[in-house]
Amino acid sequence: MAETFAEAPPAEVHSAPGPARPASPVPPEAAQGPPVPASHLSRWVWLLTLVGVVALVAVATDIAGLIVLGAVAAYLLVPLVNGLERSGVGRTQATTLVLAVLLAVTGLVVALALPAVIDQLGSLQDRWESGELLGLVRDMEAALAAKLGFVEPNDLGLVASVREAIRADTGPLIGYVPDALETMGNAFIVPFVLFALLKDGPTLRKRLLSVVPNRYFEFAMTVFYKADAHLGGYLRGQALIAVLVGASTALGLALLGVDYYLVLGLVTGLANFVPYVGFVVSAALCVVVSIVTTGGTSQVAAVLILFAVLQTTENVVFQPWITGKNVSMHPVMVLLAILVGGRVAGVMGMALGVPVAAVLKVVFLETVVGLRRYHL
């Protein structure tokens, strides 16, 4: 007979007759099951909070831009707060001190530069109202038509285009009052987000990592910190380069005698956050302004040489020295990131397309490494 490894059923035991013994009561804790660890509850709370914040940002796109602006500012200032904290200053006190110094410096710069900018904008408005700018545009239109030889001046439509653009941008001011008030109200979101991220950034980072299961914790921490380092280094480097390029542009245009050099320098510095595209747009804008304000092309060559020197200096000196290898991407990928970012989120998307693509690149490469190293 074949042997089996199944155990024989236990022998039936007959107890002596008597009254039935009452069943033991089940404790409430046993009936409800084992208690859920507090760490698991904390993970779920933080995960649901994160999902809620992302959903809110996705719905309120106007507020999302302000939150992103506050986060970018936090990336720029967090090294100062961390340095003060390492020297023994509390996190809250360090954040307050950094923001106070930032406010003072910003106020000083505005007080020094704003009058000159207002004067230049006022001069531009006066020249427009007097018809001088339209006259210069009309003369330039006639000169271009004479050089082309096969079109009439009115066929180019430059004067009509300028008039339409000014009319579209300077509509009834009373219609912009509600929008201005709403913008002023939303502007308080930026310092609030900035203070919160500077003060509670390390805690928030730990909370986000706490929702990761233990099996993936080491991998997630590596990806998070590398992406954070690349993103912070890129944003801080680009901000410093934007200041240097903007100041150099304003100084160069002033030496060349180009009008509105402060405004053009400010625009060039801000546009420099968008690689390649910002340079082309800024150079074209400065050339157009020089032609319109002088009525000729006497300054065009000098302006183009200035921008060529600035672009070479940025690529050879500023980028390797300041940003290093925080974003090592092929130019084609950079342009693709700019186009996709602009399609998704407009101008802000164009500015943030490259750092977001760099973070995705880090995540992809670390995922490939993690699949081999951690056997995910």
C-alpha positions in Angstrom: 0.0 0.0 0.0 1.4 3.4 -0.9 2.5 5.6 1.9 1.0 9.1 2.3 2.4 12.1 4.2 -1.1 13.4 5.3 -1.6 13.4 9.0 -4.3 11.1 10.4 -7.3 12.8 11.9 -7.2 13.2 15.6 -9.1 10.6 17.6 -12.5 11.8 18.8 -12.5 12.5 22.5 -15.7 12.0 24.5 -16.1 14.1 27.5 -18.3 13.3 30.5 -21.8 14.6 30.2 -22.4 17.8 32.0 -23.5 21.4 31.5 -22.1 23.2 28.4 -19.3 25.5 29.1 -20.0 29.1 28.0 -17.9 30.5 25.1 -15.1 32.9 26.1 -15.8 36.5 25.1 -13.8 37.8 22.2 -11.8 41.0 23.1 -12.8 44.0 21.0 -9.2 44.5 19.8 -9.2 40.9 18.4 -12.5 41.4 16.7 -11.3 44.6 14.9 -8.1 43.0 13.8 -4.5 44.1 14.4 -3.9 47.8 14.7 -2.6 49.7 11.7 0.9 51.1 12.4 1.1 54.8 12.8 3.8 55.0 10.1 1.4 53.5 7.5 -1.3 56.0 8.4 1.3 58.9 8.1 2.4 57.6 4.7 -1.2 57.5 3.4 -2.0 61.0 4.8 1.0 62.5 3.1 0.4 60.7 -0.1 -3.2 61.8 -0.3 -2.2 65.4 0.6 0.4 65.3 -2.2 -2.3 64.1 -4.7 -4.7 66.8 -3.5 -2.1 69.5 -4.0 -1.2 68.3 -7.5 -4.9 68.1 -8.4 -5.4 71.7 -7.1 -2.5 73.0 -9.0 -3.6 71.2 -12.2 -7.1 72.9 -11.9 -5.9 76.4 -10.9 -3.3 77.0 -13.6 -2.9 80.7 -12.7 -2.1 79.8 -9.1 0.2 77.0 -10.3 2.4 79.6 -12.0 2.8 81.5 -8.7 3.6 78.3 -6.8 6.2 77.4 -9.3 7.7 80.9 -9.1 7.9 80.6 -5.3 9.5 77.1 -5.6 12.1 78.5 -8.1 12.9 81.3 -5.7 13.3 78.8 -2.9 15.8 76.8 -4.9 17.8 80.0 -5.4 17.9 80.9 -1.7 18.1 77.6 0.1 21.9 77.4 0.1 21.9 80.7 2.2 19.4 79.3 4.7 21.3 76.0 5.0 24.6 77.8 5.6 23.1 79.9 8.4 21.5 76.8 9.9 24.9 75.0 9.9 26.4 78.0 11.7 24.0 77.5 14.6 21.0 79.7 13.6 17.6 78.2 13.8 15.8 77.3 10.6 13.0 79.8 11.1 15.3 82.6 12.1 17.6 81.9 9.1 14.7 81.9 6.7 13.4 85.2 8.2 16.9 86.8 8.0 17.4 85.7 4.3 14.0 87.0 3.2 14.6 90.3 5.1 17.9 90.8 3.3 16.4 89.9 0.0 13.6 92.4 0.5 16.1 95.1 1.4 18.3 94.4 -1.6 15.3 94.3 -3.9 14.0 97.6 -2.6 17.4 99.2 -3.0 17.7 98.0 -6.6 14.2 99.1 -7.5 14.8 102.5 -5.9 18.0 103.0 -7.9 16.9 101.6 -11.3 13.2 102.3 -11.4 13.4 106.0 -11.9 15.7 105.5 -15.0 13.4 102.8 -16.3 10.3 105.0 -15.8 12.1 107.9 -17.6 12.9 105.6 -20.6 9.4 104.3 -20.8 8.0 107.9 -20.5 10.3 109.0 -23.3 9.0 106.1 -25.4 5.4 107.1 -24.7 6.1 110.7 -25.5 7.7 109.8 -28.8 4.8 107.6 -29.7 2.1 110.3 -28.8 4.0 112.9 -30.8 4.0 110.7 -33.9 7.8 110.6 -34.0 8.0 106.8 -33.8 5.4 106.3 -36.5 7.4 108.7 -38.7 10.5 106.7 -38.2 8.6 103.5 -39.0 7.2 105.1 -42.1 10.7 106.2 -43.3 12.0 102.7 -42.7 9.1 101.3 -44.6 9.9 103.6 -47.6 13.6 102.7 -47.4 12.9 99.0 -47.4 10.5 99.4 -50.3 13.1 101.3 -52.3 15.7 98.7 -51.8 13.3 95.8 -52.6 12.2 97.7 -55.8 9.1 95.6 -56.5 6.7 96.7 -53.7 5.1 99.9 -52.7 5.7 101.3 -49.2 2.0 100.8 -48.2 2.2 97.2 -49.3 4.5 96.3 -46.3 1.9 97.6 -43.8 4.5 98.3 -41.1 2.7 101.5 -39.9 -0.6 99.7 -39.7 0.9 96.8 -37.9 2.6 99.1 -35.3 -0.7 101.0 -34.7 -2.7 97.8 -34.3 -0.1 96.3 -31.8 -0.1 99.5 -29.7 -3.9 99.7 -29.8 -4.2 96.1 -28.7 -1.7 96.5 -25.8 -2.9 99.9 -24.6 -6.7 99.4 -24.4 -8.9 101.1 -21.9 -7.0 101.1 -18.6 -10.1 100.9 -16.5 -10.6 97.3 -17.9 -7.3 96.3 -16.4 -8.1 97.5 -12.8 -9.8 94.2 -11.7 -7.0 92.1 -13.2 -4.4 94.3 -11.5 -6.1 93.9 -8.1 -6.3 90.2 -8.6 -2.7 90.0 -9.6 -1.7 92.0 -6.5 -3.7 89.6 -4.3 -2.2 86.5 -6.0 1.3 88.0 -5.6 1.2 87.2 -1.8 1.2 83.6 -2.7 4.8 83.8 -3.9 6.3 85.0 -0.6 4.1 82.5 1.3 5.3 79.6 -0.7 8.8 80.8 -0.6 8.8 81.1 3.2 7.1 77.7 3.7 9.6 75.9 1.4 12.6 77.5 2.9 11.5 76.8 6.5 10.0 73.4 6.1 11.8 72.1 3.0 13.9 69.4 4.8 10.8 68.2 6.7 8.7 68.0 3.6 11.5 66.1 1.8 11.6 63.5 4.6 7.8 63.2 4.6 7.7 62.6 0.8 10.4 59.9 1.1 8.5 58.3 4.1 5.7 57.1 1.8 8.1 55.0 -0.3 8.1 51.3 0.6 11.3 50.0 2.3 12.2 47.9 -0.8 12.5 51.0 -3.0 13.6 53.5 -0.3 17.4 53.6 -1.1 16.7 53.8 -4.8 14.1 56.6 -4.3 16.4 58.6 -2.0 19.2 58.4 -4.6 17.0 59.6 -7.4 15.4 62.3 -5.3 18.7 63.8 -4.1 20.4 63.6 -7.5 17.5 65.2 -9.3 17.2 67.9 -6.5 20.9 68.7 -6.9 20.8 69.0 -10.7 17.6 71.1 -10.6 18.9 73.4 -7.9 22.3 73.8 -9.5 20.8 74.6 -12.9 18.3 77.2 -11.6 20.9 79.0 -9.5 23.4 79.0 -12.3 20.9 80.3 -14.8 19.8 83.0 -12.5 23.4 84.2 -12.0 24.0 84.0 -15.8 20.8 86.0 -16.5 22.0 88.8 -14.2 25.4 88.9 -15.8 24.1 88.8 -19.4 21.4 91.4 -18.6 23.8 93.8 -17.0 26.4 93.3 -19.8 23.7 93.9 -22.4 22.5 97.1 -20.7 26.1 98.4 -20.4 27.0 97.5 -24.0 23.9 99.1 -25.4 24.5 102.2 -23.3 28.1 102.5 -24.7 26.8 102.1 -28.2 24.2 104.8 -27.7 21.1 102.6 -28.1 18.0 104.1 -26.5 16.1 102.2 -23.7 19.2 100.2 -22.8 18.0 99.5 -19.3 14.7 98.1 -20.5 16.4 96.1 -23.2 19.0 94.8 -20.7 16.2 93.7 -18.3 14.3 91.9 -21.1 17.5 90.2 -22.3 18.3 88.9 -18.8 14.8 87.5 -18.3 14.8 86.0 -21.8 18.1 84.3 -21.1 16.3 81.7 -19.0 15.2 80.2 -22.3 18.3 78.8 -24.0 18.9 79.7 -27.6 15.5 81.1 -28.2 15.9 83.9 -25.6 19.2 85.0 -27.2 17.6 85.2 -30.7 14.5 87.1 -29.5 16.6 89.6 -27.5 19.0 90.3 -30.3 16.2 90.8 -32.8 14.4 93.1 -30.4 17.5 95.2 -29.8 18.1 95.5 -33.6 14.5 96.6 -34.2 14.7 99.2 -31.4 17.9 100.6 -32.8 16.5 100.8 -36.3 13.2 102.4 -35.2 14.8 105.0 -32.8 17.6 106.0 -35.2 15.7 105.7 -38.5 18.5 103.8 -40.1 20.8 100.8 -39.8 23.9 102.6 -38.4 23.8 100.7 -35.1 22.7 97.3 -36.4 26.2 95.9 -37.0 27.5 97.1 -33.6 24.4 95.5 -31.9 24.9 92.2 -33.6 28.6 92.2 -32.7 27.7 92.9 -29.1 25.3 90.0 -28.9 27.8 87.7 -30.7 30.4 88.5 -28.1 27.9 88.0 -25.2 26.8 84.7 -26.6 30.4 83.5 -27.0 31.3 84.6 -23.5 28.2 82.8 -22.1 29.0 79.6 -23.9 32.8 79.6 -23.2 33.0 81.2 -19.8 29.7 81.5 -17.9 28.1 78.1 -18.7 31.2 75.9 -17.9 32.2 77.9 -14.9 28.8 78.4 -13.3 26.4 75.6 -14.3 29.1 73.0 -15.0 27.5 69.7 -15.9 24.2 70.2 -14.1 22.5 69.9 -17.5 24.5 68.0 -20.0 22.0 67.6 -22.9 22.3 67.6 -26.6 21.2 70.9 -28.2 18.5 69.1 -30.2 17.0 67.8 -26.9 17.2 71.3 -25.4 15.2 72.7 -28.3 12.7 69.9 -28.1 12.3 70.5 -24.3 11.7 74.2 -25.0 9.1 73.5 -27.7 7.2 71.0 -25.6 7.4 73.2 -22.5 6.1 76.2 -24.5 3.3 74.0 -25.9 2.2 72.9 -22.4 2.7 76.0 -20.3 3.6 78.9 -22.5 6.5 81.2 -21.6 7.0 79.6 -18.2 7.0 76.2 -19.8 9.7 77.3 -22.2 11.9 78.5 -19.3 11.3 75.4 -17.2 11.3 72.9 -20.0 15.1 72.3 -19.9 15.4 71.7 -16.1 12.4 69.4 -16.1 13.9 67.4 -19.0 17.2 67.2 -17.1 15.3 65.9 -14.0 13.5 63.3 -16.2 16.9 62.3 -17.6 18.3 61.8 -14.1 15.3 59.7 -13.2 15.6 57.5 -16.3 19.3 56.9 -15.9 19.0 56.1 -12.2 16.1 53.8 -12.9 18.2 51.9 -15.3 21.0 51.7 -12.7 18.5 50.8 -10.0 17.2 47.9 -12.0 20.6 46.4 -12.0 21.9 47.4 -8.6 18.8 47.0 -6.4 17.1 44.2 -8.5 13.8 46.2 -8.6 
